[in-house]
Amino acid sequence: MSSTEAPKKVEWLVVIPDFPGAHEKRLEVRPQHFGGLKPAVDSGLYKMGGAVLNEPPQGSDPTKFSFAGSTIVISAASREEIKEVLRNDIYAKEGVWDVENAQMWPFLCAFRFPVPGQDEKFPDPNTKQ
């Protein structure tokens, strides 16, 4: 690779833990977090993502979820690039995500399927179904 070529972007599986006690702050800034996802998804930066829970959810009310953090499949050239993206998310800026303890692995996806019954790319984060 010549010095003028950009590093090759690959997909990464990223798991970002929440700071202890961040549940209320996560819920408070969740609408802004969801609002900020669309440009990253539309540009191809984010391939998929969602919350990581400590226990299976009992219903769909996010106030009752036991959040552990988040997971994202992201297209990036390096771990440093990923950390920069994560630091710019409202979850990091507001003290929900512990970016410095995020785990990142290069990811080779074997298959992708849409979520059955999920018609919306971005469900309303405030909806309690």
DSSP file with accessible surface (Angstrom, degrees, kcal/mol):
  #  RESIDUE AA STRUCTURE BP1 BP2  ACC     N-H-->O    O-->H-N    N-H-->O    O-->H-N    TCO  KAPPA ALPHA  PHI   PSI    X-CA   Y-CA   Z-CA
    1    1 A M              0   0  164      0, 0.0     2,-0.1     0, 0.0     0, 0.0   0.000 360.0 360.0 360.0 131.2    0.0    0.0    0.0
    2    2 A S    >   -     0   0   55      1,-0.1     3,-1.4     4,-0.1     0, 0.0  -0.368 360.0-107.7 -75.6 163.7    1.4    3.4   -0.9
    3    3 A S  T 3  S+     0   0  128      1,-0.3    -1,-0.1    -2,-0.1     0, 0.0   0.653 117.5  57.2 -68.8 -13.2    1.5    6.2    1.7
    4    4 A T  T 3  S+     0   0  126      2,-0.1     2,-0.3     0, 0.0    -1,-0.3   0.590  84.9  97.5 -93.3 -10.6   -1.3    8.0   -0.1
    5    5 A E  S <  S-     0   0  112     -3,-1.4     3,-0.1     1,-0.1     0, 0.0  -0.591  77.3-121.1 -79.8 138.6   -3.8    5.1    0.1
    6    6 A A        -     0   0   82     -2,-0.3     3,-0.1     1,-0.1    -2,-0.1  -0.484  38.3 -95.5 -72.1 145.8   -6.4    5.2    2.9
    7    7 A P        -     0   0   81      0, 0.0     2,-0.2     0, 0.0    -1,-0.1  -0.326  48.8 -98.7 -59.6 145.6   -6.3    2.2    5.2
    8    8 A K        -     0   0  170     69,-0.1     2,-0.3    -3,-0.1    68,-0.1  -0.464  34.4-132.8 -69.3 132.4   -8.7   -0.5    4.3
    9    9 A K        +     0   0  105     -2,-0.2     2,-0.3    -3,-0.1    68,-0.3  -0.689  29.0 177.0 -84.9 139.2  -12.0   -0.4    6.2
   10   10 A V  E     -A   76   0A  53     66,-2.7    66,-2.7    -2,-0.3     2,-0.3  -0.874  35.0 -93.5-131.4 165.8  -13.2   -3.7    7.6
   11   11 A E  E     -A   75   0A  40     96,-0.4    96,-3.1    -2,-0.3     2,-0.4  -0.633  39.3-165.7 -82.3 145.3  -16.1   -4.7    9.8
   12   12 A W  E     -AB  74 106A  15     62,-2.3    62,-2.0    94,-0.3     2,-0.6  -0.982  19.6-136.7-129.8 140.8  -15.6   -4.8   13.6
   13   13 A L  E     -AB  73 105A  50     92,-3.0    92,-2.1    -2,-0.4     2,-0.4  -0.885  31.6-171.4 -93.9 121.0  -17.8   -6.3   16.3
   14   14 A V  E     -AB  72 104A   1     58,-2.9    58,-2.3    -2,-0.6     2,-0.5  -0.966  15.3-169.8-122.2 130.9  -17.7   -3.8   19.2
   15   15 A V  E     -AB  71 103A  41     88,-2.5    88,-2.8    -2,-0.4    56,-0.2  -0.986   7.3-170.3-120.4 119.4  -19.1   -4.3   22.7
   16   16 A I  E     -A   70   0A   0     54,-3.0    54,-2.5    -2,-0.5    36,-0.2  -0.944  13.0-144.3-112.9 116.7  -19.3   -1.2   24.8
   17   17 A P  E     -A   69   0A  42      0, 0.0    81,-3.2     0, 0.0    52,-0.3  -0.430  16.0-122.3 -76.0 152.0  -20.1   -1.6   28.5
   18   18 A D  B     -D   97   0B  21     50,-2.6    79,-0.2    79,-0.2    78,-0.1  -0.659  30.8-106.1 -82.6 149.9  -22.2    0.9   30.4
   19   19 A F    >   -     0   0   86     77,-2.8     3,-1.6    -2,-0.3     4,-0.1  -0.463  50.0 -88.4 -66.8 148.0  -20.8    2.6   33.4
   20   20 A P  T 3  S+     0   0  128      0, 0.0    -1,-0.1     0, 0.0    48,-0.0  -0.330 114.9  19.4 -56.6 139.1  -22.3    1.2   36.6
   21   21 A G  T 3  S+     0   0   85     -3,-0.1     3,-0.3     1,-0.1     4,-0.3   0.610  86.0 122.5  78.1  13.7  -25.4    3.2   37.6
   22   22 A A    <>  +     0   0    9     -3,-1.6     4,-2.9     1,-0.2     5,-0.2   0.415  37.0 103.1 -88.7   3.0  -26.0    4.6   34.1
   23   23 A H  H  > S+     0   0   51      1,-0.2     4,-2.2     2,-0.2     5,-0.2   0.914  83.2  42.5 -55.1 -51.5  -29.5    3.2   33.6
   24   24 A E  H  > S+     0   0  137     -3,-0.3     4,-2.3     1,-0.2    -1,-0.2   0.910 115.7  49.1 -65.4 -40.7  -31.4    6.4   34.3
   25   25 A K  H  > S+     0   0   63     -4,-0.3     4,-2.3     2,-0.2    -1,-0.2   0.909 109.0  54.1 -65.4 -39.5  -29.0    8.5   32.2
   26   26 A R  H  X S+     0   0    5     -4,-2.9     4,-1.1     1,-0.2    -2,-0.2   0.943 110.9  45.2 -58.6 -48.2  -29.3    6.0   29.3
   27   27 A L  H  < S+     0   0   30     -4,-2.2     3,-0.3    -5,-0.2    -1,-0.2   0.896 111.1  54.5 -63.7 -37.9  -33.0    6.3   29.3
   28   28 A E  H  < S+     0   0  120     -4,-2.3     4,-0.2     1,-0.2    -1,-0.2   0.900 119.0  30.9 -63.3 -42.8  -32.8   10.1   29.5
   29   29 A V  H  X S+     0   0    2     -4,-2.3     4,-2.3     1,-0.2     3,-0.3   0.436  89.8 102.8 -99.9   2.6  -30.6   10.5   26.4
   30   30 A R  H  X S+     0   0   35     -4,-1.1     4,-2.8    -3,-0.3     5,-0.3   0.883  78.1  54.2 -55.1 -43.4  -31.9    7.4   24.5
   31   31 A P  H  > S+     0   0   41      0, 0.0     4,-2.3     0, 0.0    -1,-0.2   0.928 110.9  46.2 -59.7 -40.1  -34.0    9.5   22.1
   32   32 A Q  H  > S+     0   0  103     -3,-0.3     4,-1.7    -4,-0.2    -2,-0.2   0.886 111.2  52.9 -67.7 -37.8  -31.0   11.6   21.1
   33   33 A H  H  X S+     0   0   18     -4,-2.3     4,-0.6     2,-0.2     3,-0.3   0.958 111.1  45.7 -60.5 -49.3  -28.9    8.5   20.7
   34   34 A F  H >X S+     0   0   39     -4,-2.8     3,-1.1     1,-0.2     4,-0.7   0.900 110.1  55.1 -61.3 -40.3  -31.4    7.0   18.4
   35   35 A G  H 3< S+     0   0   55     -4,-2.3     3,-0.4    -5,-0.3    -1,-0.2   0.841 106.3  52.0 -62.2 -32.0  -31.7   10.3   16.5
   36   36 A G  H 3X S+     0   0   47     -4,-1.7     4,-0.6    -3,-0.3    -1,-0.3   0.568  95.1  72.3 -81.4  -8.0  -28.0   10.3   15.9
   37   37 A L  H <X S+     0   0   26     -3,-1.1     4,-2.4    -4,-0.6     3,-0.3   0.844  78.3  73.7 -76.3 -33.9  -27.9    6.8   14.5
   38   38 A K  H  X S+     0   0  110     -4,-0.7     4,-3.3    -3,-0.4     5,-0.3   0.898  96.2  47.3 -54.0 -48.6  -29.5    7.5   11.1
   39   39 A P  H  > S+     0   0   85      0, 0.0     4,-1.9     0, 0.0     6,-0.3   0.907 113.6  49.2 -61.0 -37.9  -26.5    9.3    9.5
   40   40 A A  H  <>S+     0   0   13     -4,-0.6     6,-1.9    -3,-0.3     5,-1.2   0.875 115.9  43.0 -68.4 -36.9  -24.1    6.5   10.6
   41   41 A V  H ><5S+     0   0   39     -4,-2.4     3,-1.4     4,-0.2    -1,-0.2   0.946 113.9  50.1 -72.2 -47.9  -26.4    3.8    9.3
   42   42 A D  H 3<5S+     0   0   85     -4,-3.3    -2,-0.2     1,-0.3    -1,-0.2   0.840 110.3  50.8 -61.5 -32.6  -27.2    5.6    6.0
   43   43 A S  T 3<5S-     0   0   91     -4,-1.9    -1,-0.3    -5,-0.3    -2,-0.2   0.585 115.5-114.3 -80.1 -11.4  -23.5    6.2    5.3
   44   44 A G  T < 5S+     0   0   22     -3,-1.4    31,-0.2    -4,-0.4    -3,-0.2   0.457  85.4 118.2  89.8   1.4  -22.6    2.5    5.9
   45   45 A L  S   <S+     0   0   39     -5,-1.2    30,-2.8    -6,-0.3     2,-0.5   0.958  74.8  43.9 -64.2 -50.6  -20.6    3.2    9.0
   46   46 A Y  E     +C   74   0A  21     -6,-1.9    28,-0.2    28,-0.2    -2,-0.2  -0.847  59.5 179.1 -98.5 132.1  -22.9    1.2   11.3
   47   47 A K  E    S-     0   0A  87     26,-3.4     2,-0.3    -2,-0.5    27,-0.2   0.734  70.2 -24.0 -98.5 -33.0  -24.0   -2.2   10.0
   48   48 A M  E     +C   73   0A  94     25,-1.2    25,-2.7     2,-0.0    -1,-0.4  -0.952  65.7 164.8-168.8 162.8  -26.1   -3.2   13.0
   49   49 A G  E     +C   72   0A  52     -2,-0.3     2,-0.3    23,-0.2    23,-0.2  -0.976   2.8 149.8-175.2 168.2  -26.3   -2.5   16.7
   50   50 A G  E     -C   71   0A  38     21,-2.2    21,-2.8    -2,-0.3     2,-0.2  -0.970  45.4 -55.6 172.0 178.0  -28.4   -2.7   19.8
   51   51 A A  E     -C   70   0A  49     -2,-0.3     2,-0.5    19,-0.2    19,-0.3  -0.470  35.6-142.7 -77.8 147.3  -28.5   -3.0   23.6
   52   52 A V  E     -C   69   0A  51     17,-2.7    16,-3.5   -36,-0.2    17,-1.6  -0.942  24.2-158.2-105.7 130.5  -26.8   -5.7   25.5
   53   53 A L  E     -C   67   0A  51     -2,-0.5    14,-0.2    14,-0.3    12,-0.0  -0.815  25.3-141.3-113.2 153.4  -28.8   -6.8   28.5
   54   54 A N  S    S+     0   0   93     12,-3.4    13,-0.1    -2,-0.3    -1,-0.1   0.764  93.0  17.4 -77.1 -28.4  -28.0   -8.6   31.7
   55   55 A E  S    S-     0   0  131     11,-0.5    11,-0.4    -3,-0.0    -1,-0.2  -0.972  97.4 -86.0-140.1 153.9  -31.2  -10.6   31.6
   56   56 A P        -     0   0   91      0, 0.0     2,-0.1     0, 0.0    -2,-0.0  -0.326  58.0-103.2 -58.3 140.6  -33.8  -11.4   28.9
   57   57 A P        -     0   0   67      0, 0.0     2,-0.8     0, 0.0     8,-0.1  -0.397  19.2-146.2 -69.2 144.6  -36.3   -8.6   28.7
   58   58 A Q  S    S-     0   0  173      3,-0.2     3,-0.3     6,-0.1     2,-0.2  -0.802  75.7 -28.2-106.4  80.8  -39.7   -9.2   30.2
   59   59 A G  S    S-     0   0   55     -2,-0.8    69,-0.0     1,-0.1     0, 0.0  -0.557  86.4 -74.6 102.9-168.8  -41.8   -7.2   27.8
   60   60 A S  S    S+     0   0   39     69,-0.6    69,-0.3    -2,-0.2    -1,-0.1   0.204  83.0 119.4-118.6  16.2  -40.8   -4.2   25.6
   61   61 A D    >   -     0   0   32     -3,-0.3     3,-2.1    67,-0.2     4,-0.4  -0.726  50.2-156.8 -84.2 109.3  -40.7   -1.4   28.2
   62   62 A P  G >  S+     0   0    8      0, 0.0     3,-1.1     0, 0.0    -1,-0.2   0.753  88.3  68.8 -62.8 -20.6  -37.1   -0.1   28.2
   63   63 A T  G 3  S+     0   0   56      1,-0.2   -36,-0.1     3,-0.1    -2,-0.0   0.734 101.9  48.1 -68.0 -17.4  -37.4    1.3   31.7
   64   64 A K  G <  S+     0   0  157     -3,-2.1    -1,-0.2     2,-0.1    -6,-0.1   0.475  88.6 109.3 -98.6  -5.9  -37.6   -2.3   32.9
   65   65 A F    <   -     0   0   33     -3,-1.1     2,-1.0    -4,-0.4    -5,-0.0  -0.447  66.4-137.1 -72.3 146.7  -34.5   -3.5   30.9
   66   66 A S        -     0   0   51    -11,-0.4   -12,-3.4    -2,-0.1   -11,-0.5  -0.780  30.2-157.8-100.8  86.3  -31.3   -4.4   32.8
   67   67 A F  E     + C   0  53A  18     -2,-1.0   -14,-0.3   -14,-0.2   -45,-0.1  -0.445  26.3 173.3 -70.9 137.2  -28.9   -2.8   30.4
   68   68 A A  E     -     0   0A  30    -16,-3.5   -50,-2.6     1,-0.4     2,-0.3   0.593  60.7 -76.6-108.5 -25.1  -25.2   -4.0   30.4
   69   69 A G  E     -AC  17  52A   1    -17,-1.6   -17,-2.7   -52,-0.3    -1,-0.4  -0.977  54.0 -71.2 161.9-149.2  -24.1   -1.9   27.4
   70   70 A S  E     -AC  16  51A   5    -54,-2.5   -54,-3.0    -2,-0.3     2,-0.4  -0.942  23.5-149.2-140.4 159.3  -24.3   -1.9   23.6
   71   71 A T  E     +AC  15  50A  27    -21,-2.8   -21,-2.2    -2,-0.3     2,-0.3  -0.984  17.0 179.1-130.9 144.5  -23.0   -3.8   20.6
   72   72 A I  E     -AC  14  49A  10    -58,-2.3   -58,-2.9    -2,-0.4     2,-0.6  -0.997  26.0-145.8-140.6 141.6  -22.3   -2.4   17.2
   73   73 A V  E     +AC  13  48A   3    -25,-2.7   -26,-3.4    -2,-0.3   -25,-1.2  -0.972  37.5 178.7-102.8 120.3  -21.0   -3.8   13.9
   74   74 A I  E     -AC  12  46A   1    -62,-2.0   -62,-2.3    -2,-0.6     2,-0.7  -0.926  32.1-130.1-127.7 146.1  -19.0   -0.9   12.4
   75   75 A S  E     +A   11   0A  24    -30,-2.8     2,-0.3    -2,-0.3   -64,-0.2  -0.885  50.7 138.4 -96.6 115.5  -17.0   -0.4    9.3
   76   76 A A  E     -A   10   0A   0    -66,-2.7   -66,-2.7    -2,-0.7     3,-0.1  -0.979  56.1-131.0-154.5 163.0  -13.6    1.2   10.3
   77   77 A A  S    S+     0   0   27     -2,-0.3     2,-0.3   -68,-0.3   -69,-0.1   0.672  86.3   4.5 -91.4 -19.6   -9.9    1.0    9.5
   78   78 A S     >  -     0   0   34      1,-0.1     4,-1.8   -68,-0.1    -1,-0.2  -0.986  69.1-106.3-159.0 165.2   -8.7    0.8   13.1
   79   79 A R  H  > S+     0   0  114     -2,-0.3     4,-2.6     1,-0.2     5,-0.2   0.862 119.1  57.5 -63.5 -36.4   -9.6    0.6   16.8
   80   80 A E  H  > S+     0   0  137      2,-0.2     4,-2.0     1,-0.2    -1,-0.2   0.904 104.8  50.2 -62.9 -41.4   -8.6    4.2   17.2
   81   81 A E  H  > S+     0   0   51      2,-0.2     4,-2.2     1,-0.2    -1,-0.2   0.920 110.5  50.4 -62.2 -41.5  -11.1    5.2   14.5
   82   82 A I  H  X S+     0   0    0     -4,-1.8     4,-2.9     1,-0.2     5,-0.2   0.941 108.8  50.8 -62.2 -47.6  -13.8    3.2   16.3
   83   83 A K  H  X S+     0   0   47     -4,-2.6     4,-2.7     1,-0.2    -1,-0.2   0.894 108.8  52.4 -60.1 -37.7  -13.0    4.9   19.7
   84   84 A E  H  X S+     0   0  103     -4,-2.0     4,-1.0     2,-0.2    -1,-0.2   0.930 110.7  47.3 -64.2 -43.0  -13.3    8.3   18.1
   85   85 A V  H >< S+     0   0   31     -4,-2.2     3,-0.7     1,-0.2     4,-0.3   0.943 113.7  47.9 -61.3 -46.8  -16.7    7.5   16.6
   86   86 A L  H >< S+     0   0    1     -4,-2.9     3,-1.8     1,-0.2     6,-0.4   0.905 105.9  57.2 -62.7 -41.7  -17.9    6.1   20.0
   87   87 A R  H 3< S+     0   0   96     -4,-2.7    -1,-0.2     1,-0.3    -2,-0.2   0.753 102.9  56.5 -62.1 -24.3  -16.6    9.1   21.9
   88   88 A N  T << S+     0   0   92     -4,-1.0    -1,-0.3    -3,-0.7     2,-0.2   0.495  86.0 100.0 -86.9  -3.8  -18.8   11.4   19.7
   89   89 A D  S X> S-     0   0   17     -3,-1.8     4,-2.4    -4,-0.3     3,-0.9  -0.583  81.9-123.5 -80.8 145.9  -22.0    9.5   20.6
   90   90 A I  H 3> S+     0   0   42      1,-0.3     4,-2.4    -2,-0.2     6,-0.3   0.824 110.5  64.1 -59.9 -29.8  -24.2   11.1   23.2
   91   91 A Y  H 34>S+     0   0    1      1,-0.2     5,-3.1     2,-0.2     6,-1.5   0.895 109.4  39.5 -61.8 -37.5  -24.0    7.9   25.3
   92   92 A A  H X45S+     0   0   23     -3,-0.9     3,-1.4    -6,-0.4    -2,-0.2   0.927 115.5  50.9 -74.2 -45.9  -20.3    8.5   25.7
   93   93 A K  H 3<5S+     0   0  139     -4,-2.4    -2,-0.2     1,-0.3    -3,-0.2   0.812 113.3  45.9 -62.7 -30.2  -20.6   12.3   26.1
   94   94 A E  T 3<5S-     0   0   86     -4,-2.4    -1,-0.3    -5,-0.2    -2,-0.2   0.286 119.8-103.9 -99.1   8.2  -23.3   11.8   28.8
   95   95 A G  T < 5S+     0   0   36     -3,-1.4   -76,-0.2     2,-0.2    -3,-0.2   0.733  89.2 112.5  82.1  23.6  -21.5    9.1   30.8
   96   96 A V      < +     0   0    0     -5,-3.1   -77,-2.8    -6,-0.3     2,-0.3   0.909  68.0  56.6 -88.2 -53.7  -23.4    6.0   29.7
   97   97 A W  B     -D   18   0B   4     -6,-1.5     2,-1.1   -79,-0.2   -79,-0.2  -0.625  68.1-147.2 -85.0 138.7  -20.8    4.2   27.7
   98   98 A D    >   +     0   0   27    -81,-3.2     3,-1.4    -2,-0.3    -6,-0.1  -0.725  26.3 175.0 -96.5  79.2  -17.4    3.2   29.1
   99   99 A V  G >  S+     0   0   10     -2,-1.1     3,-2.0     1,-0.3    -1,-0.2   0.851  70.5  63.0 -60.8 -36.0  -15.6    3.7   25.8
  100  100 A E  G 3  S+     0   0  107      1,-0.3    -1,-0.3    -3,-0.2    -2,-0.1   0.743 107.3  44.8 -65.1 -20.9  -12.1    3.0   27.3
  101  101 A N  G <  S+     0   0  103     -3,-1.4    -1,-0.3   -84,-0.1    -2,-0.2   0.188  83.6 130.8-106.7  15.8  -13.2   -0.5   28.2
  102  102 A A    <   -     0   0   14     -3,-2.0     2,-0.4   -86,-0.1   -86,-0.2  -0.401  51.8-137.9 -65.3 143.2  -14.9   -1.3   24.9
  103  103 A Q  E     -B   15   0A 111    -88,-2.8   -88,-2.5    -2,-0.1     2,-0.4  -0.884  22.2-173.1-105.2 138.2  -14.0   -4.6   23.3
  104  104 A M  E     +B   14   0A  14     -2,-0.4   -90,-0.2   -90,-0.2   -25,-0.1  -0.998   9.4 173.8-139.0 131.9  -13.3   -4.7   19.5
  105  105 A W  E     -B   13   0A 116    -92,-2.1   -92,-3.0    -2,-0.4    -2,-0.0  -1.000  39.8-108.1-134.4 137.3  -12.7   -7.6   17.1
  106  106 A P  E     -B   12   0A  83      0, 0.0     2,-0.4     0, 0.0   -94,-0.3  -0.405  45.7-148.3 -57.8 140.4  -12.3   -7.6   13.4
  107  107 A F        -     0   0   63    -96,-3.1     2,-0.7     2,-0.0   -96,-0.4  -0.963  23.2-167.7-128.3 125.9  -15.5   -9.4   12.2
  108  108 A L        -     0   0  172     -2,-0.4     2,-0.3   -98,-0.1   -96,-0.0  -0.927  24.7-146.0-110.3 103.4  -16.2  -11.6    9.2
  109  109 A C        -     0   0   46     -2,-0.7     3,-0.1     1,-0.1    -2,-0.0  -0.522  16.1-170.9 -75.1 130.2  -20.0  -11.9    8.9
  110  110 A A        -     0   0   96     -2,-0.3     2,-0.3     1,-0.3    -1,-0.1   0.757  69.7  -4.2 -89.6 -29.1  -21.2  -15.3    7.7
  111  111 A F        -     0   0  147      2,-0.0     2,-0.3     0, 0.0    -1,-0.3  -0.988  53.8-159.6-160.1 158.5  -24.9  -14.3    7.3
  112  112 A R        +     0   0  125     -2,-0.3    -3,-0.0    -3,-0.1     0, 0.0  -0.984  13.2 174.2-143.3 134.0  -27.4  -11.4    7.8
  113  113 A F        -     0   0  163     -2,-0.3    -2,-0.0     3,-0.0     2,-0.0  -0.991  34.2-108.4-136.4 145.9  -31.1  -11.6    8.1
  114  114 A P        -     0   0  118      0, 0.0     3,-0.0     0, 0.0    -2,-0.0  -0.336  43.5 -98.9 -67.5 156.6  -33.7   -8.9    8.9
  115  115 A V    >   -     0   0   86      3,-0.2     3,-2.0     1,-0.1     2,-0.0  -0.662  42.9-114.3 -76.9 121.5  -35.4   -9.1   12.3
  116  116 A P  T 3  S+     0   0  127      0, 0.0     3,-0.1     0, 0.0    -1,-0.1  -0.344  98.1  10.7 -58.0 133.1  -38.8  -10.7   11.8
  117  117 A G  T 3  S+     0   0   76      1,-0.2     2,-1.0     2,-0.0     3,-0.2   0.402  95.3 116.8  81.6  -3.6  -41.6   -8.3   12.5
  118  118 A Q    <   +     0   0   91     -3,-2.0    -3,-0.2     1,-0.2    -1,-0.2  -0.781  28.0 162.2-100.9  94.8  -39.3   -5.3   12.7
  119  119 A D        +     0   0  162     -2,-1.0     2,-0.3    -3,-0.1    -1,-0.2   0.781  54.2  74.9 -81.9 -27.8  -40.5   -3.1    9.9
  120  120 A E        -     0   0  114     -3,-0.2     0, 0.0     1,-0.1     0, 0.0  -0.670  65.7-151.8 -91.2 138.8  -38.9    0.1   11.2
  121  121 A K  S    S+     0   0  133     -2,-0.3    -1,-0.1     1,-0.3    -2,-0.0   0.878  97.7  26.2 -69.2 -37.8  -35.1    0.7   10.9
  122  122 A F  S    S-     0   0   56     -3,-0.1    -1,-0.3   -87,-0.0   -84,-0.0  -0.822  82.6-156.0-129.2  93.2  -35.3    2.9   14.0
  123  123 A P        -     0   0   43      0, 0.0    -5,-0.0     0, 0.0   -89,-0.0  -0.296  39.8 -88.6 -64.1 154.2  -38.2    2.1   16.3
  124  124 A D    >   -     0   0   84      1,-0.2     3,-1.4     2,-0.1    -4,-0.0  -0.487  33.6-149.1 -64.7 119.5  -39.4    5.0   18.6
  125  125 A P  T 3  S+     0   0   17      0, 0.0    -1,-0.2     0, 0.0   -95,-0.1   0.677  94.6  54.5 -68.4 -13.2  -37.2    4.7   21.7
  126  126 A N  T 3  S+     0   0  102    -96,-0.1     2,-0.3   -95,-0.1    -2,-0.1   0.512  81.9 110.2 -96.1  -6.1  -40.0    6.1   23.8
  127  127 A T    <   -     0   0   59     -3,-1.4     2,-0.7     1,-0.0     0, 0.0  -0.536  50.0-162.5 -77.2 130.5  -42.6    3.6   22.8
  128  128 A K              0   0  129     -2,-0.3   -67,-0.2   -67,-0.1    -2,-0.0  -0.948 360.0 360.0-110.6 108.2  -43.7    1.1   25.4
  129  129 A Q              0   0  168     -2,-0.7   -69,-0.6   -69,-0.3   -68,-0.1  -0.545 360.0 360.0 -91.3 360.0  -45.4   -1.8   23.6
